[in-house]
């Protein structure tokens, strides 16, 4: 292995394989972040809906919380990754 700080396997800063790996890693990181954002939105708002449903004894609020969490998370994903 080269001790070059560029990170490329050939030691050159313009190594195309190193750039491809960096872009691929960033894409994977973005996909995992979007998945986490979606799951956390559903969990937080679904949990809030569940608490309100238990408090008011009306299960409709669980569905409202789940839908609100999904919509909020999808908007957050679009805002973070979908805009050009």
N, C-alpha and C positions, 0 to 999 in steps of 0.2 A: 504494500500500500504506500502511497505517496504521503508525504507529510505536508503537502501543499494545503494552505487554508481555504482554497477555493472549493474543496469538497468533491471535485471531479475525480473519477477513478484514474484518469490518465494524467492528472496533475495540471491540466490546462484549465484556465478560468472559463474558456468558451466551449467546454465539453457539452455536446448536445444531449448526451445520455443523462448527465447530471441535471440539466435544466428540465428534461422530461420527468425525471424522478421528483424534482421539486414541485412541478406543476401537478403531478399526479398526487403527491402527498397533500398539497393544499386542497385539491378537489375532495379527497377523502376526509380531510379535517372539516371542510365546509358541510359535507353530507352528514357527518356525525353531529356537528353543531346544530344543523337544521332538525335532525331527528330528536335531539335532546330538547330543543326549543318546543317542538310539537308535543312531546310527551309531558314536559313540565307544564305547558299551558293547559293541557287536558287535566293533569293531576291537580293543579292549583285551583282552577275554576270549577272543575268537577267536585273537588273536595269542598269548596265553598258552597256550591249548590247542594251538596249532600248535607252540610251543616244546617243550611237554611231550611232544607226539606225536613230534617229531624226536628228543628225548632218549631216550624209551622205545621208539621204533620201533613205535608203535601208533597208527593213525590215528583211533581212537575218541575220543581226547582233543580232536581238532579239533572234532568235533561237540558234545562236552560243553561245550567253551569257547564255541562259538557259541550254544548254547542257554542257557548260564548268562549270557552277555552280553546276550542278548535279554531274558531274564527279569528280570535286574537293571535293565536300562534301562527296561523297561515299568513295573516297580515304582517306579523313580525318577520317571518321568513321572506316574504315578498319585499318588505322594506329593506332588509339587510342584504339579500342576495339577488333579488329579481330586477331591481332597477338598473338602468344603464346610465 
